Amino acid sequence: PGRNAPELLAGLTTRLGALETRVPGVEVTLAGLKATYAGSALASVADNVQQAGERITFAQAEVAEGNQEVEAGNRRRAAVAIRGAEEAVGQAGQLLDAIGRLKTDSPTPTTRSALRSPRSSRTSLRRAH
């Protein structure tokens, strides 16, 4: 990453912008899912938007640090910052994607009614299939 650090940092900046643009739509999707399904059915993604935001903020800081290190001629430090930003951007994308997948992988009507019930159990979900 040392020699092509400026290009990698520019690419990360673009990817971060795309992630930031996605967040409001994903928040709306999550709110719709929360209105439709029991909280227990959404437990695996309930904090995803917040966690993605934290990773986006971290990645932005790493990109800023990477740019400073490039300007200072510190290739190794720039490379470390780039790797950190790449990891955080990837994780943020996965967190947001999980909410979208949950929406597209919507359950069947029978399973949906089981998910709405706050008392739904594994047994009732098994019967639904």
C-alpha positions in Angstrom: 0.0 0.0 0.0 2.9 2.4 0.4 3.5 3.4 -3.2 -0.1 3.5 -4.3 -1.3 4.9 -0.9 -2.8 8.0 -2.4 -5.0 6.0 -4.8 -6.0 3.6 -2.1 -7.0 6.5 0.2 -9.0 8.1 -2.6 -10.8 4.9 -3.2 -11.5 4.5 0.5 -12.9 8.0 0.6 -15.3 7.2 -2.3 -16.4 3.9 -0.6 -17.0 5.8 2.7 -19.1 8.3 0.9 -21.2 5.5 -0.6 -21.6 3.9 2.8 -22.7 7.2 4.4 -25.3 7.6 1.6 -26.7 4.1 2.3 -27.2 4.7 6.1 -30.5 6.7 6.0 -32.2 4.1 3.7 -31.0 1.2 5.8 -32.3 3.0 8.9 -35.7 3.2 7.2 -35.6 -0.5 6.3 -34.7 -1.4 9.8 -37.5 0.7 11.2 -39.9 -1.0 8.9 -38.7 -4.4 10.0 -39.1 -3.4 13.6 -42.7 -2.4 12.9 -43.4 -5.8 11.3 -41.4 -8.3 13.4 -40.9 -9.0 17.1 -37.7 -7.6 18.5 -36.3 -11.1 19.1 -36.5 -11.8 15.4 -34.3 -8.8 14.7 -31.8 -9.2 17.6 -29.0 -10.1 15.2 -29.3 -6.8 13.3 -30.8 -4.4 15.9 -27.5 -2.5 16.4 -26.1 -2.8 12.9 -26.7 0.8 11.9 -25.0 2.1 15.0 -22.1 -0.3 14.7 -21.7 0.6 11.0 -21.7 4.2 11.9 -18.9 3.6 14.4 -16.9 1.8 11.8 -17.4 4.5 9.3 -16.2 7.1 11.8 -13.1 4.9 12.6 -12.4 4.5 8.9 -12.7 8.2 8.3 -10.1 8.8 11.0 -7.8 6.2 9.6 -8.1 7.7 6.1 -7.3 11.2 7.5 -4.3 9.7 9.4 -3.2 7.8 6.2 -3.3 11.1 4.2 -1.2 12.8 6.9 1.3 9.9 6.9 1.6 10.0 3.1 2.3 13.8 3.2 4.9 13.2 5.9 6.5 10.4 3.8 5.7 7.7 6.4 4.7 4.8 4.1 4.5 2.1 6.8 2.3 4.2 9.0 0.1 5.1 6.0 -0.1 1.4 5.1 -1.3 0.6 8.7 -3.9 3.3 8.5 -5.1 2.1 5.1 -5.5 -1.5 6.3 -7.5 -0.3 9.3 -9.7 1.8 7.1 -10.2 -1.1 4.7 -11.2 -3.5 7.5 -13.7 -1.0 8.9 -15.2 -0.1 5.6 -15.7 -3.8 4.8 -17.3 -4.5 8.2 -19.6 -1.4 7.9 -20.8 -2.7 4.5 -21.4 -6.2 5.9 -23.4 -4.7 8.8 -25.6 -2.7 6.5 -26.0 -5.6 4.0 -27.3 -7.9 6.7 -30.3 -5.6 7.2 -31.0 -5.6 3.5 -30.7 -9.4 3.4 -33.1 -9.8 6.3 -35.6 -7.7 4.4 -35.2 -9.6 1.1 -35.2 -13.0 2.9 -38.6 -12.2 4.4 -40.3 -15.2 5.9 -43.3 -17.0 4.6 -46.7 -15.8 5.9 -46.9 -18.6 8.5 -43.4 -17.9 9.8 -44.1 -14.2 9.7 -47.0 -14.6 12.2 -44.8 -16.7 14.4 -42.2 -14.0 14.3 -44.7 -11.3 15.3 -45.7 -13.2 18.4 -43.5 -12.2 21.4 -44.0 -15.7 22.7 -42.7 -17.4 19.6 -40.4 -20.3 20.3 -38.3 -22.6 18.3 -41.1 -25.1 18.4 -43.6 -22.7 16.8 -41.1 -21.7 14.2 -40.3 -25.4 13.4 -44.1 -26.0 13.0 -44.3 -23.1 10.5 -41.9 -24.9 8.2 
